[in-house]
Each structure stands twice: as C-alpha cells, then as structure tokens.
C-alpha cells in the first residue's frame, strides 16, 4: 500500500530503512520527545543515543501499512522486520508534528 506521508515522516522512515542516524535525526525538532520500550528520550542528544542503540541492536526496516491524520497528529502502522523475537511485527508510530519537524514520537503495538 502506498501512503502519502508528510515530508518529515517520509524522511524519517526512508532514513530508518537505510539505518541512517543523521537522516532520521534531521526530521526531529531539537526539543523533541521519543517514547519507546517504556523509556522517554528528550532532546537531540538523547534521541540520537536511542537511535544509535536501537539501530545497532535491532537493524529494523519498516513497511508502511497505513496512516491516519488528525491535524498535526499522525498514527502510522508499520510492519517492522529486524533482529528481534516475533519479527516481523506490526507497530504503531504516533507522531505529533510542529511545522516541518517531528515534535513527539511514541512507538507501541
């Protein structure tokens, strides 16, 4: 399924599939927050550390299943494949955008 994502989300997922930390990070505002695996990461340095750790550990790629928007809030379902038990699995990415940047991301099932 082809889904038309806003530019920051499209850039994030394209970079994620290339395992490109710089490409993923550029989509986020400097003061963004990410919540994943029960932990919260705030600001560029913490988000970079999270990206480096999870990319090295899981080596995931994401195939977008569907996406829905409510104003600046986006919910994206992705089929995630990588080095983890139960791969592939469908995860939901809940984004809040601020202009052309990601302000908040929460990842869960």
C-alpha positions as CSV (number, residue, x, y, z in Angstrom):
1,X,0.0,0.0,0.0
2,X,1.3,3.4,-0.9
3,X,0.6,6.1,1.7
4,X,1.3,9.8,1.2
5,X,3.1,10.8,4.4
6,X,4.1,14.4,5.3
7,X,7.7,15.2,4.5
8,X,9.2,14.8,8.0
9,X,7.6,11.3,8.3
10,X,8.6,10.2,4.9
11,X,12.2,11.4,5.6
12,X,12.2,9.6,8.9
13,X,11.1,6.2,7.5
14,X,13.3,6.4,4.5
15,X,16.3,7.1,6.7
16,X,15.3,4.4,9.2
17,X,15.2,1.8,6.4
18,X,18.7,2.9,5.4
19,X,19.9,2.8,9.0
20,X,20.9,6.4,8.6
21,X,21.1,8.1,12.0
22,X,21.7,11.6,10.7
23,X,18.8,11.3,8.2
24,X,16.4,10.1,10.9
25,X,17.5,12.8,13.4
26,X,17.1,15.7,11.0
27,X,13.3,15.1,10.9
28,X,13.0,15.9,14.6
29,X,12.9,19.3,16.3
30,X,15.8,19.9,18.7
31,X,13.4,19.7,21.7
32,X,11.5,16.6,20.5
33,X,10.5,13.7,22.7
34,X,10.5,9.9,21.8
35,X,8.8,7.2,23.9
36,X,9.8,3.6,23.0
37,X,10.2,0.4,25.0
38,X,8.9,2.1,28.2
39,X,11.6,4.8,28.1
40,X,11.4,8.5,27.2
41,X,14.1,10.3,25.3
42,X,14.1,14.1,25.3
43,X,16.2,16.4,23.1
44,X,18.5,15.7,20.1
45,X,21.4,14.1,22.1
46,X,19.1,11.6,23.9
47,X,17.2,10.8,20.7
48,X,20.4,10.3,18.8
49,X,21.6,7.9,21.5
50,X,18.3,6.0,21.3
51,X,18.6,5.8,17.5
52,X,22.1,4.5,17.6
53,X,21.3,1.9,20.3
54,X,18.1,0.6,18.7
55,X,19.6,0.7,15.1
56,X,22.6,-1.3,16.2
57,X,20.5,-3.8,18.3
58,X,17.5,-4.4,16.0
59,X,18.5,-3.3,12.5
60,X,14.8,-2.8,11.6
61,X,13.2,-1.8,8.4
62,X,9.6,-0.6,8.3
63,X,7.0,-1.1,5.6
64,X,4.2,1.4,6.0
65,X,0.8,-0.4,6.3
66,X,-1.5,2.6,6.7
67,X,-1.6,6.1,8.2
68,X,-4.2,8.4,9.5
69,X,-4.0,12.1,10.4
70,X,-5.9,14.3,12.9
71,X,-4.5,17.8,12.5
72,X,-0.8,17.6,13.3
73,X,-1.1,14.1,14.9
74,X,-0.3,11.1,12.7
75,X,-0.8,7.4,13.5
76,X,1.3,5.1,11.3
77,X,1.0,1.3,11.3
78,X,4.2,-0.3,10.1
79,X,5.3,-3.8,9.5
80,X,8.6,-3.9,11.3
81,X,11.3,-6.5,10.4
82,X,14.6,-6.9,12.1
83,X,16.7,-8.7,14.8
84,X,14.0,-9.3,17.4
85,X,11.8,-12.2,18.5
86,X,8.5,-12.2,16.7
87,X,9.8,-10.4,13.6
88,X,8.0,-9.2,11.6
89,X,5.5,-7.4,13.8
90,X,3.1,-4.5,13.3
91,X,4.0,-1.5,15.4
92,X,2.2,1.8,15.7
93,X,4.1,5.1,15.4
94,X,2.2,8.0,16.9
95,X,3.7,11.3,15.8
96,X,3.0,14.9,16.6
97,X,4.3,17.4,14.1
98,X,5.3,21.0,14.6
99,X,5.7,22.7,11.3
100,X,8.1,20.6,9.2
101,X,9.6,18.7,12.1
102,X,8.6,15.8,14.4
103,X,7.9,17.1,17.9
104,X,6.9,13.8,19.5
105,X,7.0,10.1,18.7
106,X,5.5,7.2,20.6
107,X,6.1,3.7,19.4
108,X,4.0,0.7,20.5
109,X,1.9,-2.2,19.5
